[in-house]
């Protein structure tokens, strides 16, 4: 079935492909195969470590709430990131086809010479990057973040990766997801560093969510020194034999109750911010809900990551039902209205989670402290330059 046929399946033939693709992404949970959904975000064009269609919906469906012009820029950026991720995973599985290396080499030509190689298979994507970052509005800081991200992909997408220590693990998170988040659009300068920390937390939760998938592919991100400290072997993690080892449960208690809170507290500035771009407010709130779901289900499964996916993804589908209902309503509208007046999805309970109690749980603070800090920051916005506001946010651990 062609891409145009996929669009027909949801009753829309539109020039606004970004809007249509997002609608397909979510509607795919109910009426399309996961392969077709993945094609829309660049996943199934390349061999990958896992079927990410449902992950893409869980991660990206929040963008349905954005205004069309804002949504278009987010989808463009997400599409670039997903392309690189898929190319790197394909190269890991098929070293004889160096797809990521080819892309990275072509990017280096653009970075150093300002031109896109004419016969490059990724000419269209790199031309978009050139126009966005080098021509229309030069953005050297984002370009540097993208280069750091590509270098990290090259370093960490390798067979038999071993992370030696907790320090090296955190360095990996910074280079991968910290850089990735700084590539995203609509970042205001005061929150540049906080967004890096938010990306680190995001990668931590993704690693937790994907423990079984990674183990099945021979990947273990737990630092070797921690495994040794708690008496757990890498083989036990990869073969999912660790559930009879008491040391594994002590490891997970440290991982979730001691180490994770340290990472989360570094995001204070972003979590408590009152003046983010609206798209970042939506992403932040959606992500906090997703993180809470990952951790809650993981604990409910008693740290059994072999059982976790079945329980977790069933709950994701249930959570995304309001989006499915919204898509159905959009499909019922006249075709010309769907094309010309595609409205942002109304906020649901998924994005109404950023209350003081939720923030307090994430940051490990009493709700009263969160409310007081938010009120203080809001008052100071009228008195202080934004660059100075971080001084009033609690220091990270």
Helices and strands as residue ranges (DSSP letters): H 3-9, H 17-31, H 34-40, H 53-60, G 61-65, H 68-93, H 99-113, H 123-129, I 130-136, H 140-156, H 166-173, I 174-178, H 179-183, G 189-191, H 192-209, H 211-216, H 224-229, H 234-238, G 242-244, H 246-254, I 255-259, H 260-265, H 268-271, H 278-300, H 305-319, H 321-332, H 335-340, G 349-351, H 356-363, H 367-380, H 386-389, G 390-392
